[in-house]
Amino acid sequence: MSPHFCKVGKIKANTNKLVSVKELERRIKNFVDDISKVEFSKDARGAI
């Protein structure tokens, strides 16, 4: 394999997208609240 395409050690994490634990907990709580409001048909429940 050509070293031209090797990216090992060259890729760094995007620290701008990192969030705090409190923000992550808030997002999870909002997601769970939203998903609990979704109504599934009887056919969808049977498939799970």
Backbone hydrogen bonds, N-H to C=O, Kabsch-Sander energy under -0.5 kcal/mol:
donor,donor_aa,acceptor,acceptor_aa,energy
5,F,2,S,-1.5
6,C,3,P,-0.9
10,K,7,K,-1.9
11,I,7,K,-0.9
15,T,13,A,-1.2
17,K,14,N,-1.4
18,L,15,T,-0.7
24,L,20,S,-2.2
25,E,21,V,-2.7
26,R,22,K,-2.1
27,R,23,E,-2.3
28,I,24,L,-2.4
29,K,25,E,-2.5
30,N,26,R,-2.5
31,F,27,R,-2.3
32,V,28,I,-2.7
33,D,29,K,-2.6
34,D,30,N,-2.5
35,I,31,F,-2.8
36,S,32,V,-1.8
37,K,33,D,-0.7
37,K,34,D,-0.9
38,V,35,I,-0.8
40,F,38,V,-0.5
45,R,41,S,-1.8
46,G,42,K,-1.7
47,A,43,D,-1.0
48,I,44,A,-0.6
48,I,45,R,-0.8
